[in-house]
Amino acid sequence: MRIIRAGLTAFFLTLFAANLYAQASFERAETNVGTIGLSITNYGTIGKPDVRNNPEGGFSMRYPSDSQIEHLFEAGIWIGALYNNSQLRVSTSSITTSGGYSRGGAGFEFTADNIILRRSSNPDDEFFSAQSVGEQDIITEFSDRRRDIQGTPISGHDTPLYADVRMESYNWGFPFTENFSILKYEITNNSDQYAGAATWDSVFVGMYADLVVRDITTNETGGAFFNKNGIGYLDSLYTTYAFDAGSPAGEPAINTYGAITLIGAEYRDQFYHPKNADYLQQQGLNVPQVGPSYWLFSAGTGVFDAPSNDIDRFTRMAEQFPIDSTNAQGETYREALRTDGQDAAGNYISFLSMGPFPVVEPGETITVYFVYSAARKPEEFQGTIQSIKEIDTEDSRAILTQTINSANRVFQGEDVNDNGVLDPGEDTDGDGQLTRYLFPTPPDNPKVRIQLEEGKASIYWDRTAEFSVDRVSGEMDFEGYRIYSSQLGDGQGVDPKLIREFDKPANQIAFDTGFEEVELDDPVTFEDDTTEYWYRYELDGLLSGWQYEISVTAFDGGSETFDIGSLESSTSSNSVRIFPGTPVNENFGSNAKEYKVGVYPNPYRIKAAWDGSNEDTRKLYFYNLPARAEVRVYTVAGDIVAELEHNSATYNGDISWFNNFSDDPRVMAGGEHAWDLQSDANQILSTGLYLFSVKDLDSGEVQTGKLLIIK
């Protein structure tokens, strides 16, 4: 009896686990190793549709990830086919709807098969795996086979393809990889497991996307937020893209592009893509088509009418969009897509599809690769004037084009001529197989520590980069270091500038400067940090209270094998935000003027140069504070309006300004503390004279002062 019970228990535990696996809950993950933050779910959707109303809740497709510029409402894969030679069926993971994903909502026809899995090629990462492709892999599995979600029917989902999908997102933080994510979709016809074997004929795979490029701090909401887009298509790169073409002049923003590229597919052991046409024809295979389609979010007509059923959706995938045809106004649809956002009429959905895959038998898998990317416009196309924002030319797309080419190059790996075949001379790693995602890497980022003094930052770094090994050549090819610092600014989309470079002498690479100016005779360590720092550079002339972003990169001598010049580690990987100012006041009880506490700017005039655009993002500083202090602000009548607790060992910015305009890690001057001019009851202080006191919590001594606010 005990044996029978044990067997039944094991059976029910297995059944319970299988049921959990079949009913995985909705889960979301974000890419975060580079400068693009892309949201991915295990229900097949991409993006975070509530990001406009909940920007602090996570990224949708944010770039730069430390800015407030989003590039996507929601996206998802579509799969269409003639099912069992009798019925056109299309399964969609996202469609045009104002609220985005909703449980059981029509058009959201995929459900999770598993929790989100993670891998990393970084040995120090908690998800380190020898099977990892990138520095961060995000893996999801979902299917269209279910008609309900834990009892909630999926509206209108009556004709599944019984497609099981495994999606893997590959991400790296190197400078030439940090602003894109490669998405690999393995799509399997599993009809034989769930509903009786059925062949898929004339199969198309598409990516639906509501690309929208806007600064989410704008005051515009609803349709006014989404209708400013310019849309375009790069024919030779198989890329659909969007940009902010019409946001109000003066609106703070970085001018960027958001894009989706279809870079390849695999079908019956062949690389399947139009750029491989000659090879496919030699093998007697058809050449697939890749192309875009577009429709208005609402109220579209003619070619811009939104598809509303499976036949319409399949037609969108199978027929070429007449992008260069002329409309009734005498302009091409391509031109209308590009310019309508200037007049607040650019709320277009972007769609990119590929096919046909002639036949997919039960149990057979096809694989399709997409790239999500974002890029700045070059410096000459930056600015808040609308006439600058709306520019879309080959020159304004230069960095976007470079980004897409980099993604293709990373994807190709050993396949230098991009034909999907390992040709003679291409087997760089010598394993006899075509290896993708094999590319030279820059040296590892050095570890950086910054010590602040008033007006000066001492930048320390270690020798980690000098012992890193290139994954292709197997050599330690370190060449030198570069130091970057941003200009004065509030931190929105900070773009650090190169200020110094040091490299190996006498090898005719770079400037041959040597390291004598920055190399220490002996390494230094710190009380809370056992890292040995071998280099120090002093950056002076810094202004108190302002934010600077500092980083140290390492670069190599390039790769002859891949015909690539010098590669440099990322400026974002070890970047630190610093706020220069007075150090901890160890002479608080002194009568000397230089040790007196104070506040700046004083008087405070709305608004200070570093302030944000609203009352919550004001900022002033108390300075010359002791290590542990209590700061109180009073009205002239003696009423306490605000109390601040300062601890130099832990203080890292505790007001909204830092949440909106800065990022971790931060290094703060130990003797300064920022205040947002709000009372403890969250009331905005009005114009007037205020008193303040600072109490040293260790000695009990008190200093006082006055503060004038002018609005």
N, C-alpha and C positions, 0 to 999 in steps of 0.2 A: 504493500500500500504506500509506504514511504517513497519507493522508487517511482510509482505512478504519480504521486503528488508532485515530486520533484520534476518529473517530465512535464506535467501540466503547467507547473509554475514557469519553467523555462519557456514553454510554448507561449503562454500568455505574456510573459515579459518580452519575448521576441515580437509578438503581435502588437503589443503596446508600443514598443520602440519603432516598429515599422509604421504604425499609425501616426506617431509623432513626426517621423521623417516625412510622411506623406502630407502632413498638415503643418509644415513649418510656418511660423509667424512672420509677418512683414518685418524686414530688417533693412537698415541703411548703413552704408559705409562711405568714407570719403578718401580720395587720394590726397596725400599730404607730404610726399617726399620732394616734390618739385615746387614750382610756382603756380601751378594750376590746381584748384580744389574742385574735383568732380565727384558728385554724389551718385552712388550706385546702389540699387536695391536688389533683393533676391526675388522680387516679383517681376523683374524684367524692365523696370522703368529706370531712366537716367534723369538726374536733376532733382531739385527740391522745389515743388511748385509754390510753396508758401514763403519762399525766401524774401519776397518783397515786403511782406507784413511781419516777418519774423527773421530778420537778418542775423540775429545773434544765435539762431537755432542751428546753424550749419550752412555749408556751401551748397550751391546748386551747380554752377560751373563758373567759379570765381577766378578772376585773373586780373592783376597779380593776386595771389591768395591773401596778401596782407592789405588789400585795398577793399573798396566797396563796389567794385564793378562786376556785375553778373552777366552771363552770356547765354543763359538757358532757363526757360520755364520748365519744360519737361520733354522727354524724348523716350523712344522705345522701338524695339524691333518689330517688323511685320514679316510674316511668312505666308506666301500664297501659292496655291497649286491646284491642278485638276486632280481631284481626289478619286481614286479607284476608277478613273476614266469615265466619271459620271457627273461630278459636281465641282464647281469652282468653290474653293474654301480659302478664306484668309483669316489667320489668327494674328491678333494685334496686342501688343503690350501697353500701348498708349495711343489715344486718339485726341481729336480736338474737343476740349471741354474746359470750361472756365475754372473749375476747381482742381484740375489735375486728378491724380489717382484717388479713387474712393473704393472702399471694400464692396465688391459686387457690382461696381459701376460698369456700364456698357463700354466695350472697347478695351477694358483691362482684363484680358482673357488668359493671362499667365499667372500661375501661382507657384509658390516656392516648393522645391523638393528638399531643400537643406538650409541650414543656417549659412551665413556668409563665412567663407574660409579666407585665411590670409597666409601669405608666405613672404619671405624676404631673403635676399642674397647676402644681407648684412649679418655677419656672425654675431654681432652684438645685439641684434634685434630679437625680441621675444618670439617672433614667428620665423626665425631662421630655418631655412630648408635647403638642402642640396638640390632639390627639384625646382627651386624658384627661378623664374626667368628674369625678373627685374628686382630692383631694390624694394619694391612694394608690389606684390601681386594680390589682387582682390578677386575672389572666385565665387561665383553664384551658379546655382542650378535651378531651373524652373521649367514648367511644362504647361501646355494648353489643354491637357487631358481632363482636368476637373471641371465639373459644371457648377460647383459651389465652393465657397470658402468657409469651412467649418459650419455648414448649415445655411449660409447666406448665398442664395443663387446668384450667379454671375449673369447679369441682364443680357439677354439675347445671345448667349454663348451656347448654341445648340449643335454646331457642326465643327468640332475640333479636328485638327489634322493629326492629333496624337503625336505632337512634336515635343521631344525632350531637348532642352537647350542647356549647354554648359558655357558660361561666359567667363572669360578670364581677362582682367585688366592689368596691363603691364606698365609700370611707372619707374622712372629713374630721375635722380636729382642732379645729373651733370648739366653743364650750361647748354649743351646742344640737345638735351632731352627733357629739360625740366618743365616745358610748357605744353606737353602733349601726353595723352594716354592712349595706348594701343589696346583695342578691345577685340578679342578673339571669340567668335561665336561658333561652337560646334553644335550643329543641328541634326538630330537623329530622327528618322522615321521609325517610331516604335508602335505603329498601329497594330502590329502582330501581337504585341504584349497586352493590349488593352481592348481592342475592338475587332480583331480579325484582320489579317494581312491586307493592306491596301497600298497600291503603288501611287506615288506622287509623280505627276507629269507636268512639264512646263513650269518648273519651280522658280519663283522669284523671291528674293530676300531684300527688304528695304529698311531704311532707318527713318522713322518719323521724328521730327524735331521742331519744337517751337523755340527757335533761336531768338533771343532778345538781349541786346547789349545795352544796359543802362546802369547808371550809378544808383544803387538802391537807397541812397540817402536823399534822393529827390523828393519833393513834396507831391509830385504827381502820382495819382493812384488810378486803379481801374484801367479802362482802355487807353487813357492818356499815357500810362506808363509803358504800354506795349506797342504803340503805333508809330514809334520814331525810327524804326529800323530801315537801313538800306540792306538789300539782299543781292548776292552775286553768285556766279558759278564760274569756276576755273576749269575749262574743258580739259586741258591737257593733264591736270592734276586730279581730276575726278573729285572735285571739292566744292561743296556749297558753303557759303559763309555769310555772316551778318556783321553789321557795325552800326553804331549810334549815328544816325544821319540828321537828327532833328531835335535833340533835346534843347531846352531853352538856353539862349546865350548866357554865359556867365555861370552856368551850373558847373560845380566842381567835378571834374572827371578826368580820367586818362583815356585817350582815344585808342581803342583797341579793336581787334577782330576776334570773332568766335567762329570756328569752322568745324566741319565734319568731312572726312575724306574716306573713300572706299579704296583701300590700297591693295586688296587681293582676295583670292579665294582658292580653295583646294577642292577638286572634284575628281574622284576616281584616280587618285595618286598623281594628278596633274595640277600645276599652278594655273588657275583659271581666271583670266582677266584680259580685257581688251589690249593692254600693253604687251601681252604675250601672244598676239594674234598669229604671227608667222609660225611660231612653234606649234600652236594648237592646230592650225590648218595642216601642217606637216603630219600631225598625228591623226588626221581625219576627224577632228572634233570641231563642233561649231564654236564661233567666237561670241562670247556673251556681250551684252550691252550694259553699260553703266551710264546712268543719267539722272538728272534731277526732276523734281516736279514741285509745284508751288500752288497754294490756294490761300485765300483769305480766311482768317480765323472765323469771321462771320460775314454774311451778306455778300459773298462772292458770287459772280456770275460768269458764264462762259468758261474759259480755261481756268479761271480762278475759283470755280464753284467747288466747295469741299465735298469729297467722297463720303457717302452716307451708308453704303452697304458693301458686301463682299465683292460684288461685281464691279462697282465703282473703284474700290480699292485695288483690286487686281488689275484693272485697266490702267490705273495710275502707275503701277509697277511695270506693266508690260509695254505701254506705249510711250514713245519719246515726247517729252514736253516741247511745245513749239516756241522755245525761248527766244529765237531770233525772228519769229513772225511779227507782223505789224498789227497793232490794235487800231480801233476806230479813230484814235487821235493821231495816227501816223507815226507813233513811236513803237519800237520793239518792246516785247514783254521784258526782255533783259533790262532795257533802260527804265521801264516803269518800276521794276523791282528795285532797282538801284536808287531811284529818286523819290518814290512815293513817301518814304519816311520823312523827307524834308517838309512835307505838307501834312504830317500826322495821318498818313493813310498807309503806313507800311507794316500793318499787322499781318504779315504773311507767315504761313507755315512752310518750313523747308522739308523736302523729302528727297532721299537719295537711294536708288535701288539698283539691283544687279540681277541678270538672268538672261535667258532661261538656263537653268540646269535641266537638261532634257528629261532625265528620269532619276528618281530617288526611290530605290526599292525598300521594302520593309527591312529594318535593321541597318540600313545604310546611313552614313553620316557625310554631310557636306560642311565645310568650314568657310566662314566669311570674316574678313578683318576690316574693322573701321578704326579711324583715328579721330579722337576729339582733341582739338588744339585751340590755342588762343595766342595772340601776339599783339604787341604794341604797334602802332603806326610809328614810323621814324620821327625823330625829334622835330623836323620841320613841319610835321602834320599834327603836332600837339598844340593844344590851346582850347579856350572855352568859347571862342567865337564860332557861331553856327556855320559860317562859310568855310571854316577849317574842318569842322566835324564832318561835313557832308562830302568831303573829297574822297574819292575812291578811284585810284589810278594804279598803274603798274608800280609806280614809285611808292605810293602809300602802302601797297601790299608787299613791299620788298621783304620785310621781316616775316610776314605770314608765309610767303613762298619759301623762304629759307627754312622755316619751321617744318613745313610739310615735306620738303626735300629731306630734311634730317630724319623725320619719322620714317620715310620710305627707306632711307639708307640703313637705319637701325633694323627695320623689318627684314631687309634683304640679307643682312649678315654676310655670309660667304658668297651669296648670289650676286656677284658684282655686276653682271650684265642683265640682271632682273628677268631671267627667263624661266625661273623656277627649277632649273636643272643644275646639278653640280658639274660644271665643265672643268676640263683640265686646267690646272693652275689655281683653282678656287678653293681647294681644300686646305684652308689656313690652319685648322686645328688638327689635321691629319687623321680624322676618324672615319673617312670614307663616306660620310653622309653630309647632306646639305644642312648646315647649321645656321639658323636665323638668330637674330638678336646678338650676334657676335660682332663687337665693334671695339676699337681701342678706347681705353678709358684714361682720364686724367689722373694725376696722383690724388691720394686721399686728402681731404681737407685737414689742415693742421688744427689742433685744439687751441682755442684762443681764450685769453683772460684779459680783462681791461680793468685797470686801477685808475680812479679819477682823483684829480686834484682840481683846485679852482683854476679854470681856464686851460686845463691840460689833461690829456688822457695818455697813459702809458699802456701800449698794446704789447702783450706778451704772446708768444706762440711756441709750440713744441716741434719736434722733428718727425712726427708721424708720417708726413708726406714723403720724406726722403727714403723711407723703407717700403713704400707701397709698390706692388708689382703689377704691371700692365697685363690685363687678362688675355691679350692676343699675343704679344711678343714674349711674355714671360720675363721681361727685363724690368729692373728698377731704373726707370728713365726720367726721374725727377730732374728738373732744370732750375726752378726758382720760385720766388714768392712775389705776390702783388698785394698791396694794401689799398683798400677802398674806403672812402668816406662820403657820405651824402652831404649836400649843402644844407644850410638852415632850412627847416621846413616843419610842417606839422605831421609828417609821416605818411601821408596818403600817397601810396605808390612811389615811395622813396626810390630813387635811382642812383645808387652809389657811383662815384666817379673814382677812377684810378688816380692815386696821389703819389705812390712810390713803387718801384720795382727793384728787386734784388735777385741776381742769378749767378750761376757758376761762372768763374772767370776763365778767360783764355780758351774757349771752345767755339767761338764764332757763332754762338746761338744767343739770341736776344742781345742785351747790352754789355754782357761780360763785366758786370759791376762788382761781383764778389759780395761777401756778406759781412765784411769787417765792421761796417757802420752799425749793424744791428745785432751781431752775434755776441753773446755774453761769454766771459772767460769761464764761468761755471754756471750750471743751471740753477734756477731759483724755483722754490716751491712756496706754497702759502699754507697758512694754518689749517684751512678747511679744504685743501686741494693738494693731493700728492703728485699731480702731474709735474714733470720736470720741464720747465720752460727755458729754451735755449736762446730765444731772440726777444729783443725789445725795441720798439719804435715809439718815440714820443711825438704826439700830435698836439700842438699848442695853438693859442689864439682862439680857443673855443669860448662861446658866449654862454653864460649861466642861464639855465632854464630851458634852453632850446634842445630839440631832439636831433641827434646825429645817428646814422647807422654805419657801423664799422664792421669790416670783414677782412680776413686774410685768406687769399687763395694760393694754390700751388699749381704750377704748370710744367709740362714736359716738353720734349724736343720734337714731338710729332711722330708720325708713322709712315715710313716709306711703303710698307706692305699695302696699306689702305689709301695711300696718297692723300694723307690728312696732315695738315699743319699742326702746330703746337696746340695741345688740348689743356684746358684750364678747369680747375674744380669750380664749383658753384659759389657765387657771392652770397647766396641765401642760406647755404648749409650751416655756416658758423657765424652768421651775422648777429651783431649785438646792438641794441638800441641803448645809447648812453645819454645821460642828462647831466652835463657839467654843472658845478655849483660849489658852494662852500663845503668843506669837509666837516666832520664832527667837531663841534666847538668844545675843546678840552680846557678852555679858560673861561668858562661861562661866568664865573664869579668876578672876573677882572673888570676894572673900570675902564680899561683901554677901549678906545673907540672901535678898533678893528674886531673886537669880540662881542659887540652889541648885536642883539637879534634885530631883525628887520623884516620888511616885506617888499616885494616888487612884483609888478610895477606899482608905484605909489606916488601920486594918485593913480588908481585904476580907472582908465577911461574905456567905456565900452566901444569897441571891443579891443582887447589886446591883440597884438600881431599874430600870436600863435593860436588864438581862440578858434573854436568851431563856429558853425553858423547858427546855433541855438543856445538857449540859456543853460542847458545841461552840459555844454562843452566849453564853459569858461574855465580859466585857470590863472591863479597867481601863486607865488611861492613865499613861504616863510623861510628865512635863511639864518645861518649861524646858530643852528639848534644844537643842543647837547645830544649825546647818544640816545637818551631816553627822556622824552619830554611830554608835558601836557600843554597844549596850546588852546587858549580860550579867546573867543571874540565876543565883545560886549557892545551894546548900544551906549551912547553917552549917558543914558539914565542908569546904566549899570546892569541891564538885563543881559543874561548870557544868550547869545544866538547860535553859537557853534562851539563844539569841543572836539579837538583832534588829538589822537594819541600817536606819538611819533616814536618809532624804534628803528634806529639806523640799521640794525642787523637784519630786519625783515621787511622794511618798507619798500614797496615796489610800485607805488601809484595806486590809489584807491578811489579815484573819481572817474566819471564817464569819459573825460578827455582821453585817458589812457586806453580805455576799451575801444574807442572809436578811431584813434589816430596812432596807436602804438602797438607793439607786439612783444611777446616774450622771446628770448630773455632780455631783461633790462638791467642796466647798471645805473644806480642813482647816487647822486652826491649825498653822503651820509648826513650832512647838516642842513638839508632842505626838505620841505614837505609842501606838496601842492594842495590847494583848496579851491573849490568850485564856486565860491561866493554864495553858497546856499546854507540856510540854517539847518539845524538838526531836525527840524520839522519839514525839510525839503521846500522851504519858501525862499524865493529869490530875493536877495537883499536889494533894497532901494538906494537911491543916491543919498549920501550922507557921510558923516564922520563916525568912525567906529574905533574902539579901543581894543587892544589885545594884550594878553599876558602869556608868558612862556615860563613854565616851571620845570626845573631840572629834577626829574624824579629820583635821581640818586643823591643829590646834595640838598634838595629842598629849596634852593635859591630861585628867585623869581626876577624876570625882567619884563618891562612893559613898553608899549609903543602905541602909535596911532596909525590909522588907515583911512584914506579918503576914497570913496567910490563915487564916480561921476558917470551918469548914464544920460 
